């Protein structure tokens, strides 16, 4: 799964990309005016994985991950960056919004930048809808096909919504209509996290960021979140370790680096949950889309396991921690369940799959 970073130049977007992925991309790379694409892998902090690692003492610990794509910042009234294939193929968008002073860029106005970006997404989608409607009209005149007539009716309705500046993610659609839209990769249909990049003085008010910057109405939209971070401060935190880092966090009134929360929010925005596998060799979090069946979840571990799937042994994280990692105790308590291929795996469950070895 992939999340696309978007934002105006000098918003702190590349600093955030480095924090999310552990990369070291130069933050001055936009000065040349070239659109440089960077991708990286973000690891999702999970205290449940940490606890399971303590219980099982494995040779290896693997956290859930997702892909991050960072494209050069776009200027206002410019949609070129958003038309890039990498953003069209992203599963969600993370919009970095400047809320700190910058003499070169003028006064910060997070609400303006958020609404401008939302409008940019809407206008880009409106162009796609208009082009498709033109082609459908010509095709239907030649030969009237039911599928194309249905598509035309849906797109005509969505055109009205877009013309009223409504993002497609806020439009109510039936499951059949949602399936019809999958091939379009509409930008305003993608889940979005507007991440306000605040200065250090505003860190203690981070929880009120939507209210402070007039974004409560935006935050209430479907598949839309408003969060906060201070990328510069997080970069300082990332350079510290152990007690020194904890002391610095305490001085800021934080219990953990804010980037950890951003990572978890982005993971949830992608519609992902984690199930765990445990053992002496490895404790691992496996990211899967919410609603994934047990057989499909097995396929994320190995395709052979999915093909030969028999049953999944499933238990809850809290149940396993309560017995200090003893599966024998879980069996004795009747808390180790056997589930079939159509069972929907829940976030935080520990799964071990029984399967026939392919010959």
C-alpha positions as CSV (number, residue, x, y, z in Angstrom):
1,X,0.0,0.0,0.0
2,X,1.2,3.5,-0.9
3,X,0.7,6.9,0.5
4,X,1.6,10.0,-1.5
5,X,3.1,13.1,0.1
6,X,1.8,16.3,-1.3
7,X,2.2,20.0,-0.3
8,X,3.5,23.4,-1.3
9,X,7.3,23.9,-1.5
10,X,8.9,24.7,1.9
11,X,6.0,23.2,3.8
12,X,8.4,20.8,5.5
13,X,7.2,17.9,3.3
14,X,10.7,16.5,2.5
15,X,11.7,16.7,6.2
16,X,8.6,14.7,7.0
17,X,9.4,12.2,4.2
18,X,12.9,11.7,5.8
19,X,11.3,11.2,9.3
20,X,8.7,8.7,8.0
21,X,11.2,6.6,6.0
22,X,14.5,7.2,7.7
23,X,15.8,8.6,4.5
24,X,18.3,11.5,4.0
25,X,16.9,13.4,1.1
26,X,18.2,17.0,0.8
27,X,15.4,19.5,1.7
28,X,16.8,22.0,-0.7
29,X,16.2,19.8,-3.8
30,X,13.2,21.9,-4.9
31,X,15.3,25.0,-5.5
32,X,16.3,23.8,-9.0
33,X,12.6,23.6,-9.9
34,X,12.7,19.9,-11.0
35,X,10.2,17.4,-9.9
36,X,12.3,14.7,-8.3
37,X,10.5,11.5,-7.3
38,X,11.6,9.8,-4.1
39,X,10.1,6.6,-2.6
40,X,10.8,5.0,0.8
41,X,9.4,2.5,3.2
42,X,7.8,3.6,6.5
43,X,7.9,1.3,9.5
44,X,4.9,1.5,11.8
45,X,5.7,1.7,15.5
46,X,3.6,-0.8,17.4
47,X,3.9,-1.4,21.2
48,X,2.2,-4.8,20.7
49,X,5.1,-6.0,18.6
50,X,7.5,-4.7,21.2
51,X,5.7,-6.7,23.9
52,X,5.5,-9.9,21.8
53,X,9.3,-9.5,21.2
54,X,9.9,-9.5,24.9
55,X,7.7,-12.6,25.4
56,X,9.2,-14.7,22.6
57,X,12.8,-13.3,22.3
58,X,13.0,-14.0,18.6
59,X,16.0,-13.8,16.4
60,X,14.2,-11.1,14.3
61,X,11.4,-8.6,14.8
62,X,9.6,-7.1,11.8
63,X,7.1,-4.2,12.0
64,X,4.3,-3.4,9.6
65,X,5.4,-1.2,6.7
66,X,3.9,0.9,3.9
67,X,5.4,2.8,0.9
68,X,5.7,6.5,0.9
69,X,6.1,8.5,-2.4
70,X,7.3,12.1,-2.2
71,X,7.1,14.3,-5.3
72,X,8.4,17.9,-5.6
73,X,6.0,20.5,-4.1
74,X,3.4,22.0,-6.4
75,X,2.8,25.7,-6.6
76,X,-0.7,27.2,-6.2
77,X,-2.9,26.8,-9.3
78,X,-0.6,24.1,-10.6
79,X,-1.8,20.5,-11.0
80,X,1.1,19.0,-12.9
81,X,2.6,17.3,-9.8
82,X,-0.8,15.8,-8.9
83,X,-1.3,14.4,-12.4
84,X,1.8,12.2,-12.0
85,X,1.2,8.5,-12.2
86,X,2.8,8.0,-8.8
87,X,0.1,10.1,-7.2
88,X,-2.7,8.6,-9.2
89,X,-1.6,5.2,-8.1
90,X,-1.3,6.2,-4.4
91,X,-3.9,4.6,-2.1
92,X,-4.1,7.7,0.1
93,X,-2.7,11.2,0.3
94,X,-0.8,13.0,3.1
95,X,-0.9,16.8,2.7
96,X,1.8,18.7,4.6
97,X,0.5,22.1,5.6
98,X,2.8,24.9,6.7
99,X,1.8,26.7,10.0
100,X,5.2,28.2,10.9
101,X,6.5,31.6,9.8
102,X,8.5,31.9,6.6
103,X,9.6,35.2,5.2
104,X,10.0,33.9,1.7
105,X,6.6,32.3,1.5
106,X,4.6,34.9,3.4
107,X,2.2,34.4,6.4
108,X,1.1,30.9,7.1
109,X,-2.6,30.2,6.4
110,X,-3.3,26.4,6.9
111,X,-7.0,26.7,6.2
112,X,-6.4,28.5,2.9
113,X,-3.8,25.9,1.8
114,X,-6.0,23.0,2.8
115,X,-9.0,24.4,0.9
116,X,-6.8,25.2,-2.1
117,X,-5.4,21.6,-2.2
118,X,-8.9,20.1,-1.9
119,X,-10.1,22.4,-4.8
120,X,-7.0,21.3,-6.8
121,X,-8.0,17.7,-6.4
122,X,-11.6,18.4,-7.3
123,X,-10.7,20.3,-10.5
124,X,-8.2,17.5,-11.6
125,X,-11.0,15.0,-11.2
126,X,-13.5,17.2,-13.0
127,X,-11.3,17.2,-16.0
128,X,-11.1,13.4,-16.0
129,X,-14.9,13.1,-15.7
130,X,-15.5,15.6,-18.5
131,X,-13.2,13.7,-20.9
132,X,-14.8,10.4,-20.0
133,X,-18.3,11.7,-20.5
134,X,-17.4,13.0,-23.9
135,X,-16.1,9.5,-24.9
136,X,-19.2,7.8,-23.4
137,X,-21.6,10.1,-25.3
138,X,-19.9,9.3,-28.6
139,X,-19.8,5.5,-27.8
140,X,-23.5,5.4,-26.7
141,X,-24.6,7.1,-29.9
142,X,-23.0,4.3,-31.9
143,X,-24.2,1.4,-29.7
144,X,-26.2,1.7,-26.5
145,X,-24.6,-0.6,-23.9
146,X,-26.2,-0.9,-20.5
147,X,-22.8,-0.8,-18.7
148,X,-21.9,2.5,-20.4
149,X,-25.3,4.0,-19.7
150,X,-24.9,3.2,-16.0
151,X,-21.4,4.7,-16.0
152,X,-22.6,7.8,-17.8
153,X,-25.4,8.3,-15.2
154,X,-23.0,8.0,-12.3
155,X,-20.3,10.3,-13.8
156,X,-23.0,12.9,-14.6
157,X,-24.0,12.9,-10.9
158,X,-20.4,13.1,-9.8
159,X,-19.8,16.0,-12.2
160,X,-22.5,18.0,-10.4
161,X,-20.8,17.2,-7.1
162,X,-17.4,18.2,-8.3
163,X,-18.8,21.4,-9.8
164,X,-20.1,22.3,-6.4
165,X,-16.5,21.7,-5.1
166,X,-17.4,18.5,-3.2
167,X,-14.6,16.0,-3.0
168,X,-15.6,12.5,-4.2
169,X,-14.7,10.9,-0.9
170,X,-17.6,12.9,0.6
171,X,-20.2,11.6,-1.9
172,X,-22.4,8.7,-0.9
173,X,-22.2,5.8,-3.3
174,X,-23.4,2.2,-3.4
175,X,-21.0,-0.7,-3.5
176,X,-21.7,-1.2,-7.2
177,X,-20.9,2.5,-7.9
178,X,-17.7,2.3,-5.9
179,X,-16.6,-0.7,-7.9
180,X,-17.3,1.2,-11.1
181,X,-14.9,4.0,-10.0
182,X,-11.9,1.8,-9.1
183,X,-10.3,2.2,-12.5
184,X,-10.4,6.0,-12.5
185,X,-7.9,6.6,-9.6
186,X,-9.7,9.9,-8.8
187,X,-7.6,12.1,-6.5
188,X,-10.4,13.7,-4.5
189,X,-11.8,10.1,-3.8
190,X,-8.6,9.1,-2.0
191,X,-8.5,9.2,1.8
192,X,-6.5,12.2,2.9
193,X,-4.6,13.3,6.1
194,X,-4.0,17.1,6.3
195,X,-1.0,17.3,8.5
196,X,-0.4,20.7,9.9
197,X,3.3,21.4,10.4
198,X,3.5,23.7,13.5
199,X,6.2,25.6,15.1
200,X,7.6,24.5,18.5
201,X,5.5,27.0,20.5
202,X,2.3,25.4,19.3
203,X,3.2,21.8,20.2
204,X,1.3,21.8,23.5
205,X,-1.9,22.8,21.6
206,X,-1.5,20.1,18.9
207,X,-4.6,18.3,20.0
208,X,-6.7,21.4,19.1
209,X,-5.1,21.9,15.7
210,X,-8.4,21.6,13.7
211,X,-10.1,24.1,15.9
212,X,-7.2,26.5,16.1
213,X,-6.8,26.7,12.3
214,X,-10.5,26.6,11.4
215,X,-10.4,23.1,10.0
216,X,-13.1,21.4,12.1
217,X,-15.5,21.3,9.1
218,X,-12.8,19.7,6.9
219,X,-11.9,17.2,9.6
220,X,-15.6,16.1,9.8
221,X,-15.6,15.0,6.1
222,X,-15.6,11.3,5.3
223,X,-12.2,9.7,4.9
224,X,-10.5,12.9,6.0
225,X,-8.3,13.5,9.0
226,X,-6.5,16.6,10.3
227,X,-3.4,16.0,12.4
228,X,-0.3,17.9,13.4
229,X,3.5,17.6,13.7
230,X,6.5,19.8,14.2
231,X,8.8,18.4,11.6
232,X,11.8,20.4,12.7
233,X,11.4,19.4,16.4
234,X,10.8,15.8,15.3
235,X,14.1,15.9,13.4
236,X,15.9,16.9,16.6
237,X,14.1,14.2,18.6
238,X,15.2,11.6,16.0
239,X,18.9,12.5,16.6
240,X,18.6,11.7,20.3
241,X,18.5,8.3,21.9
242,X,17.5,6.6,25.1
243,X,17.3,8.8,28.3
244,X,18.4,11.9,26.4
245,X,15.4,11.5,24.0
246,X,13.0,10.8,26.9
247,X,14.1,13.9,28.8
248,X,13.7,16.1,25.7
249,X,10.2,14.7,25.1
250,X,9.3,15.3,28.7
251,X,10.4,18.9,28.4
252,X,8.1,19.3,25.4
253,X,5.2,17.7,27.2
254,X,5.2,14.7,24.8
255,X,5.0,11.0,25.8
256,X,6.5,9.8,22.5
257,X,7.8,11.3,19.2
258,X,4.8,12.8,17.4
259,X,6.0,11.1,14.2
260,X,4.9,7.8,15.7
261,X,1.4,9.0,15.8
262,X,1.6,10.3,12.3
263,X,2.8,6.8,11.1
264,X,-0.1,5.1,12.9
265,X,-2.5,7.6,11.4
266,X,-1.2,7.1,7.9
267,X,-1.4,3.3,8.4
268,X,-5.0,3.6,9.5
269,X,-5.7,6.0,6.6
270,X,-4.7,3.4,4.2
271,X,-7.4,1.1,5.6
272,X,-4.8,-1.3,7.0
273,X,-4.7,-3.5,10.1
274,X,-2.1,-5.9,11.4
275,X,-2.1,-9.5,12.4
276,X,0.9,-11.1,14.1
277,X,2.9,-14.3,13.8
278,X,5.2,-15.3,16.6
279,X,8.0,-17.8,17.3
280,X,11.6,-18.2,18.2
281,X,12.7,-17.1,14.7
282,X,10.6,-14.1,14.2
283,X,7.8,-11.9,15.6
284,X,6.2,-10.1,12.7
285,X,3.4,-7.7,12.1
286,X,1.7,-8.4,8.7
287,X,-0.3,-5.4,7.2
288,X,-3.5,-6.4,5.5
289,X,-6.6,-4.4,4.4
290,X,-9.3,-4.3,7.0
291,X,-11.9,-7.0,6.2
292,X,-9.3,-9.5,4.8
293,X,-10.3,-13.2,4.9
294,X,-8.1,-15.7,6.7
295,X,-7.0,-17.5,3.5
296,X,-6.0,-14.2,1.9
297,X,-4.2,-13.2,5.0
298,X,-2.3,-16.5,4.8
299,X,-1.3,-15.5,1.3
300,X,0.6,-12.5,2.6
301,X,2.8,-14.9,4.5
302,X,3.3,-17.2,1.5
303,X,1.3,-18.1,-1.5
304,X,1.8,-21.8,-0.8
305,X,0.1,-21.4,2.6
306,X,-3.0,-19.8,0.9
307,X,-3.2,-22.5,-1.7
308,X,-2.9,-25.3,0.9
309,X,-5.0,-23.5,3.6
310,X,-6.8,-25.8,6.0
311,X,-7.4,-23.7,9.2
312,X,-6.1,-20.7,11.0
313,X,-5.3,-20.9,14.7
314,X,-6.3,-17.5,16.1
315,X,-6.2,-15.8,19.4
316,X,-6.3,-12.2,20.6
317,X,-3.2,-10.2,21.6
318,X,-4.5,-9.4,25.1
319,X,-5.3,-13.0,25.7
320,X,-1.7,-14.1,24.8
321,X,-0.1,-11.4,26.9
322,X,-2.3,-12.4,29.9
323,X,-0.7,-15.9,29.8
324,X,2.8,-14.6,29.1
325,X,2.9,-16.1,25.6
326,X,1.9,-19.6,26.5
327,X,-0.2,-21.2,23.7
328,X,-0.7,-24.3,25.9
329,X,-2.5,-22.1,28.5
330,X,-4.6,-20.5,25.8
331,X,-5.7,-24.0,24.7
332,X,-6.5,-25.0,28.3
333,X,-8.6,-21.8,28.6
334,X,-10.4,-22.4,25.3
335,X,-9.0,-19.2,23.9
336,X,-7.2,-20.7,20.9
337,X,-9.7,-20.8,18.1
338,X,-9.8,-22.6,14.8
339,X,-11.2,-20.5,12.0
340,X,-12.0,-21.3,8.4
341,X,-10.9,-19.6,5.2
342,X,-13.7,-17.0,5.2
343,X,-13.0,-15.8,8.7
344,X,-12.3,-12.1,8.7
345,X,-9.0,-11.4,10.5
346,X,-9.1,-8.7,13.1
347,X,-6.5,-6.1,14.0
348,X,-4.0,-7.4,16.6
349,X,-4.9,-11.1,16.3
350,X,-2.1,-13.7,16.4
351,X,-2.5,-16.2,13.6
352,X,-0.8,-19.5,12.8
353,X,-1.9,-21.2,9.6
354,X,-2.4,-24.9,9.1
355,X,-1.9,-25.9,5.5
356,X,-1.1,-28.8,3.1
357,X,2.4,-28.6,1.7
358,X,2.1,-28.3,-2.1
359,X,3.6,-31.2,-4.0
